[in-house]
Amino acid sequence: MPHSALVLALAFGFSASGAFAAVAIGEPAPRFTLTDSNGVSHDLKDFAGKTVVLEWTNAECPFVVKHYDGKNMPAQQGKWTGKDVVWLTINSSASGKQGHVDGAKANAIMTDKNGQQTAYLLDAAGDVGRAYGAKVTPHMYVIDGDGVLRYNGAIDSIPSADIADLPKATQYVDVALTQLAAGDAVTTTVSQPYGCSIKY
């Protein structure tokens, strides 16, 4: 594979294998139950009536590093959890694969990165990631209070690992949450997610 194609494959998480479910905008989001980094179980149905953000993560991915070290992800987490939005960070890296963590490691990472999410969920079996078709880190989803999927894609509009690009990018998740909070329709419902392929 030429170098340019390899970089593109990394950034957009192209894969020749793996079966992924199709999740459709305007349809009910797949229900799931996962345990968080503190051993507490969370079921999506528990958050009925609230907007929910799903954020797939891998702390070893440079695209994730961009959004945490650049303060973009923690700032959005803090802003929206402060407005009663549920923000769930999900790790679907399999045991023995890059990015896999246990609860203690997940907590240490989030302390170091000043994570402000509601919970950090562990999905080592990859079942939830596959149910949503999550391909890269970060891959983002927004679910409204009725449990309907309203956004699927990248956190923002510039697919790079460069912190300097953050101020220039359209923050798709922030815009979607702002529109939902105002009772408006989400204008950008799907975008191409970019990042490192999830290590199922």
Disulfide bonds with the S-S distance in Angstrom:
Cys61-Cys196 2.23
